[in-house]
Amino acid sequence: MSVVLVLFLLAAIVVLAVVGWAALGLASVLLWWALIGLIIGGLGRLIVPGRQAIGILTTALLGIAASLLGGIVGRAAHLGHGLRFLIAIGVAAVLVAVFSSGQRTQAS
């Protein structure tokens, strides 16, 4: 009986360790996406003239979307990483311009 209990506890420890490691990995990936999204979105905002009425969270989300779209387009066109980065910034600028113009229309 005690052997079964010890094996059960060891199995539980292993499962918790694996799940914890996976959760830590997911958290790291999500933080990395947020950081890259904030950078791409911020660079996109610098390109768009004027003041944008969007917050930092919206900027990060638009940057994440732009980096994904820019990466897909650049990969489909067989471009290098530098050009994919520039495409992502361009996509972010377009998304920021479209989204901030929609925010101004709603505020009026």
C-alpha positions in Angstrom: 0.0 0.0 0.0 2.8 2.5 0.9 4.6 1.7 -2.4 1.5 2.6 -4.3 1.2 5.9 -2.4 4.9 6.7 -3.0 4.5 6.0 -6.7 1.3 8.1 -6.8 3.1 11.0 -5.1 6.1 10.8 -7.4 3.8 10.7 -10.5 1.9 13.8 -9.1 5.2 15.6 -8.6 6.3 14.8 -12.2 3.0 15.9 -13.6 3.0 19.2 -11.7 6.6 19.8 -12.7 5.8 19.3 -16.4 2.6 21.4 -16.2 4.5 24.1 -14.4 7.3 24.1 -17.0 4.7 24.3 -19.8 2.9 27.2 -18.1 6.2 29.0 -17.6 7.1 28.5 -21.3 3.7 29.8 -22.3 4.1 32.9 -20.1 7.5 33.6 -21.6 6.1 33.4 -25.1 3.2 35.7 -24.3 5.5 38.2 -22.7 7.8 38.1 -25.7 4.9 38.6 -28.1 3.7 41.6 -26.0 7.2 43.1 -26.0 7.6 42.7 -29.8 4.1 43.9 -30.4 4.7 47.0 -28.3 7.9 47.7 -30.3 6.3 47.1 -33.7 3.2 49.1 -32.7 5.2 51.9 -31.3 7.3 52.2 -34.5 4.1 52.0 -36.5 2.7 54.9 -34.5 5.8 57.0 -35.2 5.2 56.7 -38.9 1.6 57.8 -38.7 1.5 61.7 -38.6 -0.6 63.4 -35.9 -1.9 62.3 -32.5 -3.5 58.9 -32.3 -6.3 58.4 -29.7 -5.4 54.8 -28.9 -3.8 53.5 -25.7 -0.7 51.4 -25.1 -2.6 48.1 -24.9 -4.2 48.8 -28.3 -0.8 49.7 -29.7 0.7 46.4 -28.4 -2.2 44.4 -29.9 -2.0 46.1 -33.2 1.8 45.5 -33.2 1.3 41.8 -32.5 -1.2 41.6 -35.3 1.1 43.5 -37.6 4.1 41.3 -36.7 2.1 38.2 -37.5 0.8 39.6 -40.8 4.1 41.0 -41.8 5.8 37.7 -41.0 3.3 35.7 -43.0 3.5 38.1 -46.0 7.3 38.2 -45.8 7.6 34.4 -45.5 5.2 33.9 -48.5 7.4 36.3 -50.5 10.6 34.5 -49.4 12.0 37.6 -47.9 14.7 37.9 -45.2 14.1 38.8 -41.5 15.0 42.4 -42.0 12.4 42.9 -44.7 9.8 41.0 -42.7 10.5 43.5 -39.8 10.0 46.5 -42.1 6.8 45.0 -43.6 5.5 44.4 -40.0 6.2 48.1 -39.2 4.4 49.2 -42.4 1.4 47.0 -41.5 1.4 48.4 -38.0 1.4 51.9 -39.4 -1.6 51.1 -41.6 -3.4 49.4 -38.7 -2.7 52.3 -36.3 -4.0 54.8 -39.0 -7.1 52.8 -39.7 -7.9 52.1 -36.0 -7.1 55.6 -34.8 -9.3 57.2 -37.5 -12.1 54.9 -36.4 -11.6 56.0 -32.8 -11.9 59.7 -33.8 -15.1 59.1 -35.8 -16.7 57.4 -32.8 -15.6 60.2 -30.4 -17.2 62.9 -32.6 
